[in-house]
Amino acid sequence: YPRPQLTRDNWQNLNGSWEFAAAKAGERPPVGRKLGEKILVPYPVESQLSGIERHEDRMWYRRTFTVPKNWKVGSG
């Protein structure tokens, strides 16, 4: 591993299908509404592998996940 001091014993891979939507400048976050498209992370939005295949200057991504109960969340 190139930086062994940065390895983690516990981690969760967030790659996979995420909700996606194009955004406009100054648009408020789309809280409480489903985003209309799906994107495959970690691929760039312009790539065929992402499933979007177009350029967007602004965009929203959303995915929910569960933090394992035995993980410490936050600092301190």
N, CA, C and O atoms as a GROMACS GRO file, in nm:
protein
  304
    1TYR      N    1   0.085  -0.118   0.000
    1TYR     CA    2   0.000   0.000   0.000
    1TYR      C    3   0.088   0.123   0.000
    1TYR      O    4   0.181   0.129   0.081
    2PRO      N    5   0.065   0.220  -0.086
    2PRO     CA    6   0.156   0.335  -0.098
    2PRO      C    7   0.167   0.418   0.030
    2PRO      O    8   0.272   0.478   0.054
    3ARG      N    9   0.063   0.425   0.111
    3ARG     CA   10   0.068   0.503   0.235
    3ARG      C   11   0.012   0.418   0.349
    3ARG      O   12  -0.104   0.434   0.387
    4PRO      N   13   0.092   0.330   0.404
    4PRO     CA   14   0.041   0.239   0.506
    4PRO      C   15  -0.017   0.310   0.629
    4PRO      O   16  -0.100   0.252   0.699
    5GLN      N   17   0.026   0.432   0.656
    5GLN     CA   18  -0.028   0.506   0.771
    5GLN      C   19  -0.175   0.547   0.748
    5GLN      O   20  -0.243   0.586   0.843
    6LEU      N   21  -0.221   0.539   0.624
    6LEU     CA   22  -0.358   0.578   0.592
    6LEU      C   23  -0.454   0.459   0.577
    6LEU      O   24  -0.570   0.478   0.543
    7THR      N   25  -0.406   0.337   0.602
    7THR     CA   26  -0.494   0.222   0.592
    7THR      C   27  -0.592   0.221   0.708
    7THR      O   28  -0.564   0.275   0.815
    8ARG      N   29  -0.707   0.160   0.685
    8ARG     CA   30  -0.810   0.151   0.789
    8ARG      C   31  -0.852   0.007   0.804
    8ARG      O   32  -0.867  -0.065   0.705
    9ASP      N   33  -0.871  -0.035   0.928
    9ASP     CA   34  -0.917  -0.170   0.953
    9ASP      C   35  -1.063  -0.186   0.911
    9ASP      O   36  -1.102  -0.291   0.858
   10ASN      N   37  -1.143  -0.083   0.935
   10ASN     CA   38  -1.286  -0.088   0.904
   10ASN      C   39  -1.319   0.021   0.803
   10ASN      O   40  -1.288   0.138   0.825
   11TRP      N   41  -1.381  -0.018   0.693
   11TRP     CA   42  -1.424   0.079   0.594
   11TRP      C   43  -1.539   0.019   0.516
   11TRP      O   44  -1.560  -0.102   0.517
   12GLN      N   45  -1.612   0.103   0.448
   12GLN     CA   46  -1.726   0.059   0.369
   12GLN      C   47  -1.714   0.117   0.229
   12GLN      O   48  -1.700   0.238   0.213
   13ASN      N   49  -1.718   0.033   0.130
   13ASN     CA   50  -1.708   0.077  -0.009
   13ASN      C   51  -1.842   0.135  -0.051
   13ASN      O   52  -1.945   0.068  -0.040
   14LEU      N   53  -1.844   0.260  -0.098
   14LEU     CA   54  -1.967   0.325  -0.140
   14LEU      C   55  -1.984   0.326  -0.292
   14LEU      O   56  -2.072   0.394  -0.344
   15ASN      N   57  -1.901   0.251  -0.363
   15ASN     CA   58  -1.918   0.239  -0.508
   15ASN      C   59  -2.048   0.166  -0.536
   15ASN      O   60  -2.094   0.085  -0.456
   16GLY      N   61  -2.107   0.195  -0.650
   16GLY     CA   62  -2.230   0.129  -0.690
   16GLY      C   63  -2.328   0.229  -0.746
   16GLY      O   64  -2.290   0.339  -0.787
   17SER      N   65  -2.454   0.193  -0.747
   17SER     CA   66  -2.558   0.276  -0.805
   17SER      C   67  -2.602   0.384  -0.706
   17SER      O   68  -2.638   0.355  -0.591
   18TRP      N   69  -2.599   0.508  -0.752
   18TRP     CA   70  -2.643   0.624  -0.674
   18TRP      C   71  -2.753   0.696  -0.752
   18TRP      O   72  -2.759   0.685  -0.874
   19GLU      N   73  -2.839   0.768  -0.682
   19GLU     CA   74  -2.933   0.857  -0.749
   19GLU      C   75  -2.853   0.975  -0.806
   19GLU      O   76  -2.749   1.012  -0.753
   20PHE      N   77  -2.904   1.033  -0.914
   20PHE     CA   78  -2.833   1.141  -0.981
   20PHE      C   79  -2.934   1.238  -1.042
   20PHE      O   80  -3.041   1.198  -1.087
   21ALA      N   81  -2.898   1.365  -1.043
   21ALA     CA   82  -2.978   1.466  -1.113
   21ALA      C   83  -2.887   1.583  -1.149
   21ALA      O   84  -2.798   1.620  -1.073
   22ALA      N   85  -2.911   1.641  -1.265
   22ALA     CA   86  -2.843   1.764  -1.303
   22ALA      C   87  -2.894   1.876  -1.212
   22ALA      O   88  -3.007   1.868  -1.162
   23ALA      N   89  -2.812   1.978  -1.189
   23ALA     CA   90  -2.850   2.089  -1.102
   23ALA      C   91  -2.826   2.221  -1.173
   23ALA      O   92  -2.750   2.228  -1.270
   24LYS      N   93  -2.892   2.324  -1.125
   24LYS     CA   94  -2.873   2.459  -1.178
   24LYS      C   95  -2.798   2.543  -1.074
   24LYS      O   96  -2.805   2.513  -0.955
   25ALA      N   97  -2.729   2.645  -1.117
   25ALA     CA   98  -2.658   2.735  -1.026
   25ALA      C   99  -2.757   2.792  -0.925
   25ALA      O  100  -2.863   2.842  -0.962
   26GLY      N  101  -2.721   2.786  -0.798
   26GLY     CA  102  -2.803   2.843  -0.693
   26GLY      C  103  -2.920   2.755  -0.650
   26GLY      O  104  -2.994   2.793  -0.559
   27GLU      N  105  -2.937   2.641  -0.712
   27GLU     CA  106  -3.046   2.550  -0.677
   27GLU      C  107  -3.027   2.495  -0.536
   27GLU      O  108  -2.916   2.462  -0.495
   28ARG      N  109  -3.135   2.487  -0.463
   28ARG     CA  110  -3.129   2.432  -0.328
   28ARG      C  111  -3.117   2.280  -0.334
   28ARG      O  112  -3.164   2.219  -0.430
   29PRO      N  113  -3.053   2.218  -0.235
   29PRO     CA  114  -3.042   2.071  -0.234
   29PRO      C  115  -3.179   2.004  -0.243
   29PRO      O  116  -3.275   2.052  -0.184
   30PRO      N  117  -3.187   1.896  -0.318
   30PRO     CA  118  -3.315   1.829  -0.342
   30PRO      C  119  -3.358   1.739  -0.225
   30PRO      O  120  -3.382   1.619  -0.244
   31VAL      N  121  -3.368   1.796  -0.109
   31VAL     CA  122  -3.406   1.719   0.010
   31VAL      C  123  -3.552   1.676  -0.001
   31VAL      O  124  -3.638   1.756  -0.036
   32GLY      N  125  -3.578   1.549   0.029
   32GLY     CA  126  -3.715   1.500   0.030
   32GLY      C  127  -3.772   1.461  -0.105
   32GLY      O  128  -3.890   1.426  -0.114
   33ARG      N  129  -3.691   1.465  -0.209
   33ARG     CA  130  -3.741   1.419  -0.339
   33ARG      C  131  -3.640   1.325  -0.403
   33ARG      O  132  -3.519   1.339  -0.385
   34LYS      N  133  -3.692   1.230  -0.477
   34LYS     CA  134  -3.609   1.132  -0.545
   34LYS      C  135  -3.542   1.198  -0.665
   34LYS      O  136  -3.604   1.278  -0.736
   35LEU      N  137  -3.416   1.166  -0.688
   35LEU     CA  138  -3.345   1.216  -0.804
   35LEU      C  139  -3.382   1.127  -0.923
   35LEU      O  140  -3.398   1.006  -0.907
   36GLY      N  141  -3.394   1.185  -1.041
   36GLY     CA  142  -3.455   1.118  -1.154
   36GLY      C  143  -3.372   1.015  -1.230
   36GLY      O  144  -3.427   0.940  -1.310
   37GLU      N  145  -3.241   1.010  -1.206
   37GLU     CA  146  -3.156   0.918  -1.282
   37GLU      C  147  -3.070   0.838  -1.186
   37GLU      O  148  -3.066   0.864  -1.066
   38LYS      N  149  -3.000   0.740  -1.243
   38LYS     CA  150  -2.903   0.660  -1.168
   38LYS      C  151  -2.766   0.678  -1.231
   38LYS      O  152  -2.753   0.690  -1.352
   39ILE      N  153  -2.664   0.681  -1.145
   39ILE     CA  154  -2.526   0.688  -1.193
   39ILE      C  155  -2.446   0.579  -1.122
   39ILE      O  156  -2.469   0.550  -1.005
   40LEU      N  157  -2.353   0.520  -1.195
   40LEU     CA  158  -2.268   0.417  -1.137
   40LEU      C  159  -2.138   0.482  -1.090
   40LEU      O  160  -2.057   0.526  -1.172
   41VAL      N  161  -2.119   0.487  -0.961
   41VAL     CA  162  -1.998   0.543  -0.898
   41VAL      C  163  -1.897   0.429  -0.888
   41VAL      O  164  -1.935   0.319  -0.847
   42PRO      N  165  -1.772   0.450  -0.924
   42PRO     CA  166  -1.693   0.571  -0.923
   42PRO      C  167  -1.668   0.633  -1.059
   42PRO      O  168  -1.574   0.712  -1.072
   43TYR      N  169  -1.745   0.602  -1.161
   43TYR     CA  170  -1.714   0.649  -1.296
   43TYR      C  171  -1.754   0.794  -1.318
   43TYR      O  172  -1.855   0.839  -1.264
   44PRO      N  173  -1.676   0.867  -1.397
   44PRO     CA  174  -1.708   1.007  -1.427
   44PRO      C  175  -1.840   1.019  -1.501
   44PRO      O  176  -1.875   0.932  -1.582
   45VAL      N  177  -1.912   1.124  -1.474
   45VAL     CA  178  -2.045   1.144  -1.532
   45VAL      C  179  -2.045   1.137  -1.684
   45VAL      O  180  -2.144   1.094  -1.744
   46GLU      N  181  -1.936   1.178  -1.748
   46GLU     CA  182  -1.929   1.177  -1.894
   46GLU      C  183  -1.905   1.038  -1.952
   46GLU      O  184  -1.928   1.018  -2.072
   47SER      N  185  -1.861   0.944  -1.872
   47SER     CA  186  -1.823   0.814  -1.925
   47SER      C  187  -1.943   0.724  -1.951
   47SER      O  188  -2.048   0.738  -1.888
   48GLN      N  189  -1.927   0.633  -2.045
   48GLN     CA  190  -2.032   0.537  -2.076
   48GLN      C  191  -2.060   0.448  -1.955
   48GLN      O  192  -2.175   0.413  -1.929
   49LEU      N  193  -1.956   0.412  -1.883
   49LEU     CA  194  -1.972   0.325  -1.767
   49LEU      C  195  -2.058   0.387  -1.656
   49LEU      O  196  -2.119   0.314  -1.578
   50SER      N  197  -2.063   0.520  -1.649
   50SER     CA  198  -2.143   0.585  -1.545
   50SER      C  199  -2.292   0.566  -1.569
   50SER      O  200  -2.371   0.567  -1.475
   51GLY      N  201  -2.330   0.549  -1.696
   51GLY     CA  202  -2.470   0.539  -1.732
   51GLY      C  203  -2.532   0.674  -1.767
   51GLY      O  204  -2.647   0.678  -1.810
   52ILE      N  205  -2.459   0.782  -1.749
   52ILE     CA  206  -2.510   0.916  -1.779
   52ILE      C  207  -2.462   0.962  -1.917
   52ILE      O  208  -2.543   1.004  -2.000
   53GLU      N  209  -2.332   0.954  -1.941
   53GLU     CA  210  -2.270   0.984  -2.072
   53GLU      C  211  -2.294   1.126  -2.123
   53GLU      O  212  -2.317   1.145  -2.242
   54ARG      N  213  -2.290   1.225  -2.034
   54ARG     CA  214  -2.299   1.364  -2.080
   54ARG      C  215  -2.227   1.452  -1.979
   54ARG      O  216  -2.201   1.412  -1.866
   55HIS      N  217  -2.197   1.572  -2.022
   55HIS     CA  218  -2.132   1.668  -1.935
   55HIS      C  219  -2.237   1.746  -1.856
   55HIS      O  220  -2.338   1.789  -1.911
   56GLU      N  221  -2.212   1.763  -1.729
   56GLU     CA  222  -2.294   1.849  -1.642
   56GLU      C  223  -2.198   1.934  -1.560
   56GLU      O  224  -2.103   1.881  -1.504
   57ASP      N  225  -2.222   2.063  -1.553
   57ASP     CA  226  -2.139   2.149  -1.470
   57ASP      C  227  -2.176   2.137  -1.323
   57ASP      O  228  -2.090   2.150  -1.236
   58ARG      N  229  -2.303   2.112  -1.295
   58ARG     CA  230  -2.351   2.101  -1.156
   58ARG      C  231  -2.441   1.979  -1.148
   58ARG      O  232  -2.520   1.951  -1.239
   59MET      N  233  -2.429   1.906  -1.038
   59MET     CA  234  -2.509   1.784  -1.026
   59MET      C  235  -2.525   1.744  -0.881
   59MET      O  236  -2.449   1.786  -0.794
   60TRP      N  237  -2.626   1.662  -0.857
   60TRP     CA  238  -2.652   1.605  -0.725
   60TRP      C  239  -2.634   1.453  -0.733
   60TRP      O  240  -2.674   1.389  -0.830
   61TYR      N  241  -2.574   1.399  -0.630
   61TYR     CA  242  -2.563   1.254  -0.612
   61TYR      C  243  -2.626   1.222  -0.478
   61TYR      O  244  -2.617   1.302  -0.384
   62ARG      N  245  -2.690   1.106  -0.466
   62ARG     CA  246  -2.744   1.064  -0.336
   62ARG      C  247  -2.739   0.912  -0.324
   62ARG      O  248  -2.771   0.838  -0.418
   63ARG      N  249  -2.698   0.869  -0.207
   63ARG     CA  250  -2.702   0.728  -0.172
   63ARG      C  251  -2.716   0.718  -0.022
   63ARG      O  252  -2.651   0.793   0.051
   64THR      N  253  -2.798   0.629   0.024
   64THR     CA  254  -2.808   0.608   0.168
   64THR      C  255  -2.731   0.481   0.203
   64THR      O  256  -2.716   0.391   0.121
   65PHE      N  257  -2.683   0.476   0.325
   65PHE     CA  258  -2.612   0.358   0.374
   65PHE      C  259  -2.622   0.358   0.526
   65PHE      O  260  -2.656   0.458   0.588
   66THR      N  261  -2.592   0.244   0.583
   66THR     CA  262  -2.597   0.229   0.729
   66THR      C  263  -2.455   0.218   0.783
   66THR      O  264  -2.375   0.138   0.734
   67VAL      N  265  -2.425   0.298   0.882
   67VAL     CA  266  -2.296   0.290   0.950
   67VAL      C  267  -2.307   0.175   1.050
   67VAL      O  268  -2.398   0.174   1.133
   68PRO      N  269  -2.214   0.078   1.045
   68PRO     CA  270  -2.220  -0.034   1.139
   68PRO      C  271  -2.222   0.015   1.285
   68PRO      O  272  -2.154   0.111   1.319
   69LYS      N  273  -2.300  -0.052   1.368
   69LYS     CA  274  -2.318  -0.012   1.507
   69LYS      C  275  -2.187  -0.003   1.585
   69LYS      O  276  -2.174   0.080   1.675
   70ASN      N  277  -2.090  -0.087   1.551
   70ASN     CA  278  -1.964  -0.087   1.627
   70ASN      C  279  -1.865   0.020   1.581
   70ASN      O  280  -1.755   0.029   1.636
   71TRP      N  281  -1.901   0.101   1.482
   71TRP     CA  282  -1.814   0.210   1.436
   71TRP      C  283  -1.835   0.333   1.519
   71TRP      O  284  -1.948   0.366   1.556
   72LYS      N  285  -1.727   0.402   1.549
   72LYS     CA  286  -1.735   0.530   1.619
   72LYS      C  287  -1.756   0.639   1.513
   72LYS      O  288  -1.678   0.649   1.418
   73VAL      N  289  -1.858   0.719   1.529
   73VAL     CA  290  -1.891   0.825   1.433
   73VAL      C  291  -1.856   0.959   1.494
   73VAL      O  292  -1.894   0.986   1.608
   74GLY      N  293  -1.786   1.043   1.420
   74GLY     CA  294  -1.748   1.175   1.470
   74GLY      C  295  -1.613   1.172   1.536
   74GLY      O  296  -1.547   1.068   1.541
   75SER      N  297  -1.572   1.286   1.588
   75SER     CA  298  -1.440   1.295   1.651
   75SER      C  299  -1.455   1.300   1.802
   75SER      O  300  -1.562   1.330   1.855
   76GLY      N  301  -1.346   1.268   1.870
   76GLY     CA  302  -1.346   1.280   2.016
   76GLY      C  303  -1.348   1.156   2.090
   76GLY      O  304  -1.349   1.158   2.213
   0.00000   0.00000   0.00000
